[in-house]
Amino acid sequence: MSEFKQTFNSSLGKKLIMALTGLFLCTFLIVHLSGNLALFKHDNGQAFNAYANFMTHFPPIRVVSYLLYLSILVHTIYAIVLTVSNRKARPIGYASATKSPVSWSSKNMGLLGSILLLFIVIHMKDFWFKYHQDDFAGKSTNVIPFKEYKTDLVTGKQLSARDLPPGDYKYAIYTEGSVETMVAKDLNQTVEVAFKQWWYVAFYVIALGALSFHLLHGFQSAFHTLGWVHRKYKPIIYFIGTWLFAVIIPLGFAAMPVIYFFCR
């Protein structure tokens, strides 16, 4: 076995892979949140539906999405492998508790990760799979309806937004005079229906609470594993890990179902 294989089959190698995939997933969260902020626009879902089509049909983005799916899978598998290995290596607990401070999130990464994995599966089933179901069926199944938007290019104002009857539609943008017409899958409507269910909103918020604690420990831990921690930059890493990834991003995602449930 080569040194390369030995390195990545070792406990340290697995932790390195987890750190790299974890940081990649952190980057995705920033992009995903920035796109989902279009849900807060009062434009009948036009901006969000355009964003959803771009994220699923633009070739470079589709390539990155495959890397994302692979990262989630690898991150999950290696987390399970490391957890099982650690328990086998220490089947009996310590007689006395360690005096070194250990955060609650670091001790419960397995539980937090399990909640997040369940959330990802449900989230992708309800949104990603339904959005792509036509691709799998090979024809229009109208699982997600299409919507037509008309916009005045001179004023920038939306002239109309109407649901289209069942039919074989495709995403399209065309212009007639000063009026632009966009036809797109109405994923925004799917979001609205999902976030009108109190139990779904509650589960969503709980999962994002788990994400907050998971990132609170995971982001900082990744830099430690990679050896990218210097006394000079450590406060910056802790600040970003705490305020951006453990506070702002989870709150941004959690605000969506809460606002849709109470205000839409």
Summary of the structure (lengths in Angstrom):
residues: 264
radius of gyration: 22.1
end to end distance: 59.0
largest distance: 79.2
contacts: 719
relative contact order: 0.13
helix: 68%
strand: 9%
